[in-house]
Amino acid sequence: MNMRRMMSGSILAAVLVLGACGQEKEKEEEVAAAEQPENEAEEQNNEDENIEVEKTEEIEDEEEAGTAEKTQSESGENINPTIEEETGGDVEVVYTNPNPGLTHAYSDKVTISIEEYQIVHVSNMNESAKYNFDDEEEGYVITFKLGFENKLDEDVFYNASTMMLSDDGTENLYMKIGLVDREDWLKGDKDNAGRQYAPGKYTGLQSYTMTKAQYERLSAPTYTFDIPTLEDDFNKRIGKEAIFKVPFNEKGAEKASKSAALYADKMVTDTIADKELFFSKEDINETQKIDEVTITLEGVQYADITPTTANEGRFVNFGEGPLVALTAKFQVKNDSKEAITKLLIEKRLILDQNRGTMSSQGMLEPTQYGDLQPGESEEILAVYLFRKDEFGLYKELKLQFGPLKDSNAKKLFKEKSVTFDLPMK
């Protein structure tokens, strides 16, 4: 699958849970001490020394329990024995996330999920297996246990094509189908190629390899899944790509958590730039209509952005200074009788009434395929870039949505458009 121009981390969760448990225990002990009857005070004083010893032992027991829990989350049984069989190497489990909670809904009835993932270190391998790790003596493999569910009343066609991109966008990691037993692949049940999935739930494994240097650089790589279709027809796609940030450590868990809060423009999904929100309003929900087409501005996000190393060249026209991105999120419902070509929807920013206008940055917006048919709805993102010093001069921003067009670029609905006032602070 080509690059389209371009959460939860269990370690962080475990830390938070353990911290919360410790705080709750301390509160219970304080309450118990406050409620102690006076006639027990002397006995309590006499037992202070013994209690201190018991508390010390209890703390040590809790620390050992915490260490055991961490060890369990970071190791465990190898979920993919084929790695050892195929490499002939020594395989050590480095980290296991048994419940990452990563699910993407292509629709309300078709989903893909990462049910578990595990990283292992491979060393002392056969000479012929070293090509998996750029001919180095050691390397790492991440194996994903995936779940694909089809709750429709018809078959779904799905290649299970994936791509894994490094944090900074500079490296594609490589899926190694030979490191997963063919019987364990994620595949359908209706054709020899495994692309046709009858209604039901399917699970399978995928593995990607990393050199030692790659592994040490990664904290939350981006794992992208292709789009399923109906009737094996590219024009009948279901939803949008599934894109996950996969935490490798606590830093990665924090990064994945922040990413989940951002609107899914290509800066996020294609690792084009790192975003730091400085203002957002995500409950605007203002609705306007163009004839029988309903356009709802759901919210806006403003962020300082830093292009990733692999994508710095895309931003040269904006100079060397810091940049600001505005991402506006719309929901469009087509109740008309016309098919609207999503790629041709105009989205223009009006700057301080008469200072000028700005077209949206299509290279940073999700790729929109095909038409919005009568009765369908679609999420639309509009992205705009500013030099930060220039952005600070603007007092008022309006966003003009429309005119809407058909596949021949003909303007529909008497060339009408609607305009929304955008909050800035």
N, C-alpha and C positions, 0 to 999 in steps of 0.2 A: 504494500500500500504506500503510495507516495506521500511525502510530507505536504500537508495542505497549506502551504505557505505559512508554512507557518510563515473516620478520616481518620480518618480518625486514628491516632497512633496509640497503641496499647501501652507503651511505656509511660507516656504522659498521663494517661488515664489511671494507670496503676499508682503513680506517684500521688495524684490528686486524691484517689480513694484512700490510700494509706494515711495521707495527711489528715483527711477528714475524720477517719476512724480514731486517730490519735487525739484530735481535738475533742471529739465527743466523749472519749474515755476520761479525759482530764476534767471536763465539765461534770460528769457523773460523780467523780471522786470529790470534787469541790462541794457539790450539793449534799452528798452523804455526810461530809465532815460538818457542814453547817447545821444539819438536822440531828446531830448526835446528842442524846440526852446528857444532862449535867452529871448524873450519877455514874456515867461511864467514862467521864473525862480522865479520872485518875488511872483507871485501867488502861485507857488509851495511851496515856503518857508512858506507862510502864512498858507498853508494847511497841513504842515508837521505833526502837532499835531493830526489833524483829521485822517490823513492817518495812523499814528501809531496806533490809536485806531481801525481803520478799519482792519489793518493788524492783530492786536491781535485777533480781533473777527474772522477774516478769518482763522487764524491758529487754533483757538479753534474749528471752524466748521470742518476744515480738520481732526483734531485729532478725533473729534466725528465720522466723516465719516469713518476714518480708523478703529476705534473701532467697528463700526457697521459692516464693512466688515469682520473683524476678527471674530466677534461674529457669523456672518452668516456662515463662513467656519467651525467654531468649534461647531455649534449647528444646529438646524433646525428641520424639521419634522421627526419623527421616520419612517424610511423606512421599518421597520419590526415590525408591531404591534403584531405579534404572541408572541414576547418575553414577553410582558406584560400579554397577555392572558394565556400563559403557566406557568409563574412563579407567577402570582398574585401579583407581586411586584411593587414598584415605579420605573419607568424607566426614567432616565434623560439622554438626549443626551449630550455627552461629546465632540465629534468631528465628523465632516462630511467632507469628501473629495469628492465633487461632480464630479470632473473631474481629476482623478489621471493620466490619459494618459499612463496606463500600458497595453501594448498589446504584445502578442507573436505570431509569425507566425510559425505554424507547417510546412506550405508550403505557396506558394504564393496564395493559395485558401482556406486554412483552418487556422483559427485564434481563439485564446481565449483572452479575454480582461477583465480587472477589470474596469467596467464603473463607479462605485461609491463604497465607503465603509464608514461605520459609526461605531463609538464606543459609547456604552451606559453604564451607571452605573445602576446596579440593586440593590435595597435594600428593606427591609421590605417585603420580599417575603414569599410565603407559605413554610411551613416546608418541604413538599415533593419536593420542587424545589431546595433546598439547595445542593442536591447531584451534581448539575451542577457546583458548585463552591467549591468543596471539603468540603461540609457541613458547609461552613462559612456563616456569616450573610449578606454579600454583595459580589458583584463581578462585572465583566465587560463582555460584549458581543460585538464582532466585527462581523458585517454583511457585506458581499460582494455582490454587484450586478454584476453578470457576464454576458458576452456576448460571445456566441460560434457561429461562422459563417462557413458554408460549401458552398463554391462556386463551388465545383466539380459537375460533371454530374452524380454522383453516391452517394449512402448513405455512411455515415461515422459512425463507431461504437466508442462510447466514454463513459467511465464510469463516467467522471467528478470526478474521485478520486483525492483527494488533501491531502496535509500534511502541517502543519504549525509548524515551528521550531523557538525556541527562538534565540535571538541575539548571545548568547554564545554557542549554540548547545547543551545545557544540557537538554532542555525540549521540549517534543512534546505537543503542545496544542491540545485540543480535539474538533472536529467538532460535533455539536449537531443538528442532523437532526430534532429533535422534536421542536426546536425553530424556525423552518421555516415551514409555512403551505405547505402541500404537493403540492398544486397547484402552489406554487411559486418556487419549486425546479428547478434547471437547468436540463432539460431532453429532450430527443428526442421525435419524434412524430410517429414512425413507429412500435414500439413494446411496450408491457406492461411494460417492465422493464425500459423503457426510455433511452436505450443505443443506439438506432439506429436513426440517424439524417439524414433526407432527406435534399437535398439542401435547404438552407435558413438560416435565422438568428434566434437564440434562446437566451432568457435571463432568468435568474433565480437567486435565493439567496442561499448563504451558510453562516452559523454562527459558530463561535468558541467562547468558553468561557474562561475566565481568572479569577483567584483569584486576589484580590487586590494587593498582593505582586508580582504576575507575571506581572500584568499590569504596575506596577511602575518600574519594571526592563527592560521593553521592549522599544526599540526605533525604530528598523526596523527589525521585524521578517521576516523569509523567508517562502514564500508561494509557494508551488510546486504543479504542475498539471501533471497528467499522460499523456501518449501519445495516441492519437486516432489511429484507424486502419481501413483498408479496409476489407470488407468481413468478419468481425469478426475474423480475422486471425492475431495472434500475430506476425507472420513473415512478415506482411504487415503493419508495423508501419509507421506513417506519421511524419517525423521530429523527434525532440527531446523534452524532458520535457520542460514545461514552468516554469520558476523560477523567482519570483518577490521578491524584497525587498520592504516591505510595510512600509512607514514612519508613525510613530505615533506622531512625534513632529519634531521640527527644527533639532535637533541632528540626528534623523532618516533620515530626508530629505538629510542631508549632507552625511550620510553614504550610502544611496541608490544611490546618485549621483556618489560617488566614485566607488561604486560597478559596476555601469553601464559601467564605463570606462575600467573595467578589463576583460581580456579574461576569458571565463566561464569555468575554470577548477573546480574541486570539492572543492578546498579550498574556492572558492566563492559560488558555487551553493549549497554545502552541509554544509556550515558554519564550515568548518574544521579549517580554519586559517584566521586571518585578514592579509590583504596585504597592504603594502605601497610602491607604485612604486618609484624607484629612477632613473630608466632609461628605456626608451622604444623607439623602432623604428617600427612604424606600417604601413609604406608605402614601405616596401622592394620590394614586388611583383616580386621576382625572380623566373623564371620558368625553370624547367628541365624536361626531359622525360625519362621514362623507357619504351622502345618500344612505345606503343600507350597509355600509362598512363601518364598524365600530372600532375606534382607535382609543386605547387606554394607556396613558402615561403612568406606569406603575411606580417608577422611581428613578433617581439619578445618583451617581457616585462620582466623586472627584478624587483623583489620586496623583501623588507624585510618582513618576515612573523612572526606572533605570533600565535601559535596554540590556538584555543579556549579551554576553560576549559574542555569541553567534549572530546576533541581529543588530549590532551597532550600526552597520552600514545602511540599514533601512531608515535611519533617522538623521542622516547627514544634512538634509535640507533644513533642519531646525536649528542648526548651529551646535555649539558645544555646551551651552548652558543647560540647566535643569529643565525638565519638561513636566507638564501637567496634562492628564487625560481626563476627559469627561465622557462617561458612558451612561446613556439613557436607555431605559428598558421599557418597551412597549408590548402590549398584547393587542393583536389585530384579529377581529372576527369578521369574516366575510359572509354576510347574509344577502348579498346581491346575487344577480344571475350571471355575473361576469367573473372570469378567471383572472386573477391579478398576479402578474409576474413578480415574485418576491425580490429578485435581484435588481429590478428596475424601480423600486420604490425610492422616491426622492426624500432626503432628510437633510434639511438645510438649517444652519444656525444663523440667527440674526443677532449681530453684535451692537449693543447700545443703540438700538433703533436705526441709526443711519450711518454707523461707523463702517459697516460692511457686512458681508455674509461669508459663511464658511461651509464647504461641503464636508460630509462625513468621510472618515478614513476607511474606505472599503477593505484595505489590506488588514485592518485590525478587527473587522467585524466577522461574525460567523458566516461561513459560506452558505448562501441560500440557494437551494435547488428548486427548479420547477415553479409551478403556479400554486397560488392559494385558491383552491377551488371553492365554489359556493358551498356554504355550510361548514367550512374548515376555519380553524384559528391557528395562529402562529405567534411565537415570541420573536420580536425584532429588536436588535440592539443597534444603537447609533453611537459611534465613537468619534470624538474630536480631540485633536492635539493642539497644545499651546506651548509657546515658550513661557516659562514661569514668570519672567519679568513683564511680559506683555499681558498675561492672564490677570495679573494684579491690577491692571488699569481698567478692566471692564467692570461696569456697574450693573448691567442688565443683559441677560441672555434669553432669547426666545428660540424655540425650535419649531420650524415649519415642517409638517409631515404631509407628503404628497407634492404634486399630483401622483395618482396611481396609474399604472400602465399595463397593457396586455403584452403578450409575447412578441408582438410586432412593434413595440415601443409606442403604440398609440395611447394617448392620454385618455383616461376614462372619466366618467361622471362629470362632464363639462369642465374638466381640468381643475376641479376644486382641490383645495388643501385645507388643513387645519393648523392652528398655531398654539403652542403651549408656552407659558411662562415657566422658566426653570429657576428653582431656588438656588442661591449661591452661598448662603450661610444661614 
